[in-house]
Amino acid sequence: MSEITAPTREITHRNLADSDELLPIREVSRLTGVNPVTLRAWERRYGLIQPTRTESGHRLYSKADIETVERILDWIGRGVAVSKVGKILARDDQQAATVRAERDTGEDAQWPQWQARLKLAVSAFDDRTLEHVYGQIFSTYPLSVAFQDILMPLWNELHRHQGRFGQASEWLFFDAFLRGHATQRLQHACAAPVLRVVLAAMPGECRQLELLVAALLISRDDLAVRVLEMGQPLDELTLVCEKTRPQALIVFSNHSQTQDLQGRLSRLALTLDCPLFLAGAASDMAQDELAGSSIGCLGSEGRLMQRRLQQFLSGQLDT
């Protein structure tokens, strides 16, 4: 019997009421674009996925398993070796659990409902409804929750599924909408700050919306973040900082870094009159490598980035 026709009555280690949520490996391969051989290797060699087994040994995958496959693909797309993805996934899960525990509101159960409403508006290219739902979200949740837990997960989901007909257009529509609103919020936040920092993307290693959202998450009432344009040359950041005199320069990247990362950033730090920080997923991956250097790591979670930056600037943490 092939895996795709394995009967659900043979399912073990899972309540039969959940059996309709389980998919055979060939269907998972079709949905994700990952061939069955690779899926088995990720399970056996790296322990990245743990599908349910039927009594006859066939693999069956849950929605959570498919989401894990998509997360693995996302990190591989950022240049991370598959052998290192497991550690990153575990860290992300632990960080998400910590954030949920700090909030302790129980409102996270409603996030999928908001995302479903957003998705309907996006799939219809209905900017008026999208604007309405967006406004409701921000009247219900703080900015960090709205972007990190509701908007950006949907943005990432649409981006991962661009290979399906029509979803590239949906992602572009949603991306343009969020970039416009994020830019407006940043302009409003820069009204009369006490402190200013400059945020620049590592060339080619993040998308504009990711950079804008990072700026929003870092900013406070007394601290404005000036976002430099995408494509800003790394070797010209010294000139920009000489002209603008910020309290700090933050370099943002969501990609795995080359071995020369510390050297590149250290050379940049030597030319600056302000502290240099690394933020984004690259900061999490390079934290051990940069420990003890002159470059501070802010992490990738919004409140953590804001808190660490505040501590660095107030002298409570050493770079």
C-alpha positions in Angstrom: 0.0 0.0 0.0 1.4 3.4 -0.9 1.9 6.1 1.7 -0.7 8.4 0.0 -3.5 5.8 0.4 -2.6 4.8 4.0 -5.9 4.3 5.9 -6.6 6.7 8.7 -7.9 3.8 10.9 -4.3 2.6 11.4 -3.2 5.9 12.9 -1.4 5.5 16.3 -0.2 8.0 18.9 -2.9 10.5 17.8 -6.5 10.8 18.6 -8.7 9.6 15.8 -10.7 12.8 15.9 -7.6 14.5 14.6 -7.0 12.0 11.8 -8.5 14.2 9.1 -5.8 16.8 9.8 -3.0 14.3 8.8 -1.5 14.1 5.4 0.7 11.5 3.7 4.3 12.4 2.7 3.5 12.7 -1.0 0.8 15.3 -0.3 3.2 17.2 1.9 5.8 17.1 -0.8 3.3 18.5 -3.3 2.3 21.3 -0.9 5.8 22.3 0.1 7.9 21.4 -2.9 10.3 19.3 -0.8 10.8 15.8 -2.2 10.0 12.8 0.1 13.7 11.8 0.2 14.6 15.1 1.7 11.7 15.0 4.2 12.8 11.6 5.4 16.4 12.9 5.7 15.3 15.9 7.8 13.5 13.5 10.1 16.2 10.8 10.4 19.4 12.7 10.2 18.5 16.0 11.9 15.3 15.3 13.9 13.7 18.4 12.4 10.3 16.8 11.9 8.5 14.1 13.8 5.5 12.8 11.8 3.0 10.4 13.2 3.4 6.8 12.0 0.6 4.4 11.1 0.7 0.8 12.4 2.2 -0.2 9.0 4.9 2.5 9.3 3.6 5.1 6.9 4.4 8.7 7.8 1.5 11.2 8.3 2.1 14.9 8.8 0.0 17.4 10.8 -0.5 21.1 9.9 2.2 21.9 12.5 4.6 19.6 10.7 3.9 21.4 7.4 4.5 24.7 9.1 7.8 23.4 10.4 8.8 22.3 6.9 8.0 25.9 5.7 10.1 27.3 8.5 13.0 25.1 7.5 12.7 26.2 3.9 12.7 29.8 5.1 15.9 29.5 7.0 17.6 27.5 4.2 16.6 30.4 1.9 18.4 32.8 4.2 21.6 30.8 3.8 21.5 28.7 7.0 22.8 25.1 6.6 20.2 22.5 7.3 22.4 21.0 10.1 22.0 24.3 12.0 18.3 24.9 11.5 17.2 22.7 14.4 18.9 24.8 16.9 17.4 28.0 15.4 13.9 26.5 15.4 14.3 25.5 19.1 15.5 29.0 20.0 12.6 30.6 18.1 10.1 28.4 19.8 11.6 29.1 23.2 11.6 32.8 22.5 8.0 32.8 21.3 7.0 30.9 24.5 8.7 33.5 26.6 7.0 36.3 24.9 3.6 34.6 25.3 4.3 34.0 28.9 5.2 37.7 29.4 1.9 38.8 27.7 -0.2 36.2 29.4 -3.4 37.6 27.9 -4.8 34.6 26.1 -5.5 36.8 23.1 -3.2 34.8 20.8 -6.1 32.4 20.2 -7.7 35.2 18.2 -4.7 36.0 16.0 -5.6 33.4 13.3 -9.1 34.9 13.1 -7.5 38.3 12.3 -5.2 36.8 9.8 -8.1 35.0 8.1 -9.9 38.3 7.7 -6.8 40.0 6.3 -6.3 37.1 3.9 -9.8 37.4 2.6 -9.2 41.1 1.9 -5.8 40.5 0.3 -7.1 37.6 -1.9 -9.9 40.0 -3.2 -7.4 42.9 -3.6 -9.8 44.9 -1.5 -7.9 47.8 -0.1 -10.8 49.3 1.8 -11.6 46.2 3.7 -7.9 45.6 4.3 -7.6 49.2 5.7 -10.6 48.6 8.0 -9.3 45.3 9.4 -5.8 46.8 9.8 -7.3 49.7 11.8 -9.2 47.3 14.0 -6.1 45.3 14.8 -4.2 48.4 15.9 -7.1 49.6 18.0 -7.1 46.2 19.8 -3.4 45.4 20.1 -0.1 47.2 20.7 2.2 47.8 17.7 4.5 45.0 18.6 1.7 42.4 18.8 0.1 43.7 15.6 3.2 43.4 13.5 5.1 40.5 15.1 2.2 38.2 15.8 -0.5 39.0 13.2 0.7 41.0 10.2 4.2 39.7 9.6 3.4 36.0 10.0 0.8 36.4 7.3 3.2 38.4 5.1 5.8 35.6 5.5 3.2 32.9 4.7 2.1 34.7 1.5 5.7 35.1 0.5 6.5 31.4 1.0 3.6 30.4 -1.2 4.4 32.7 -4.2 4.9 29.7 -6.4 1.1 29.1 -6.4 -0.8 31.0 -9.1 -2.0 34.4 -8.0 -0.2 34.5 -4.6 2.7 36.5 -5.9 0.3 39.2 -6.7 -1.4 38.9 -3.3 1.9 39.1 -1.6 2.9 42.2 -3.6 -0.4 43.9 -2.8 -0.1 43.1 1.0 3.6 44.1 1.0 2.9 47.5 -0.6 0.1 48.1 1.8 2.2 47.3 4.9 5.2 49.3 3.6 3.1 52.4 3.1 1.6 52.2 6.6 4.9 51.4 8.3 6.5 54.4 6.6 3.7 56.6 7.8 4.1 55.4 11.4 7.8 56.0 11.3 7.4 59.5 10.0 4.9 60.2 12.8 7.3 58.7 15.4 10.2 61.0 14.4 8.3 64.1 15.5 10.4 65.4 18.5 12.7 62.6 19.8 15.4 63.1 22.4 17.7 60.4 20.8 18.2 59.3 17.3 19.7 56.1 15.9 20.4 55.1 12.3 19.2 51.7 10.9 20.7 50.3 7.7 20.2 46.9 6.0 23.1 44.7 5.3 23.1 44.8 1.5 20.9 42.2 0.0 20.0 40.5 3.3 16.5 41.6 4.2 13.4 43.1 2.5 12.3 46.7 3.0 9.3 45.9 5.1 11.4 43.8 7.5 13.7 46.8 7.9 10.8 49.2 8.5 9.1 47.0 11.0 12.4 46.6 12.9 12.6 50.4 13.1 9.1 50.6 14.5 9.8 47.9 17.1 13.0 49.6 18.2 11.7 53.1 18.4 10.3 54.7 21.6 8.8 58.0 22.5 12.2 59.4 23.3 14.1 57.6 20.5 13.6 57.9 16.8 15.0 55.5 14.2 16.2 56.9 10.9 16.0 54.2 8.2 18.4 54.4 5.4 17.4 53.3 1.9 17.8 49.7 0.7 21.1 49.3 -1.1 23.0 51.6 1.3 26.7 50.7 0.8 28.2 49.3 4.0 31.5 51.1 3.4 29.7 54.5 3.2 27.9 54.2 6.6 30.8 56.1 8.3 30.2 59.1 6.0 26.4 59.0 6.8 27.1 58.9 10.6 29.6 61.7 10.4 26.9 63.9 8.8 24.0 62.8 11.0 25.7 62.1 14.3 23.4 59.4 15.7 23.6 57.9 19.1 24.1 54.5 17.5 24.3 52.7 14.2 22.3 49.5 13.8 23.0 47.1 10.9 20.1 44.8 10.2 20.2 41.4 8.5 18.0 38.3 8.4 20.4 36.1 6.6 23.2 33.7 7.7 26.5 35.5 7.7 29.8 34.6 6.1 32.8 33.9 8.3 34.0 37.5 7.6 31.1 39.1 9.4 33.0 40.0 12.5 35.9 41.4 10.4 33.6 43.5 8.3 31.7 44.9 11.2 34.8 45.4 13.3 36.4 47.4 10.6 33.3 49.5 10.3 33.1 50.0 14.1 36.7 51.4 14.1 35.7 54.2 11.8 32.6 55.3 13.8 32.1 57.8 16.6 29.1 55.9 17.9 28.3 52.4 19.0 27.6 49.7 16.3 24.9 47.1 16.7 23.7 44.1 14.7 20.0 43.3 14.7 17.7 40.7 13.0 18.0 37.0 12.7 21.7 37.4 11.8 22.2 38.9 15.3 20.8 35.7 16.9 23.0 33.5 14.7 26.2 35.5 15.3 25.8 36.2 19.0 28.5 33.7 20.0 30.8 34.8 17.3 30.5 38.5 18.3 30.7 37.9 22.0 33.4 40.1 23.5 33.7 42.2 20.4 32.9 45.9 20.0 29.6 45.0 18.2 26.5 44.6 20.3 23.8 42.1 19.3 20.2 43.3 19.7 18.5 40.1 18.6 15.4 39.8 16.4 12.3 40.0 18.7 10.9 43.5 19.0 10.8 44.1 22.7 14.2 42.4 23.2 15.8 44.7 20.5 14.3 47.8 22.2 15.3 46.7 25.7 18.9 45.7 24.7 19.4 48.9 22.8 18.2 51.0 25.8 20.5 49.0 28.1 23.5 49.4 25.8 23.0 53.1 25.4 22.5 53.7 29.1 25.7 51.7 29.9 23.9 48.8 31.6 25.2 46.3 29.0 28.7 46.1 27.5 29.2 45.6 23.8 
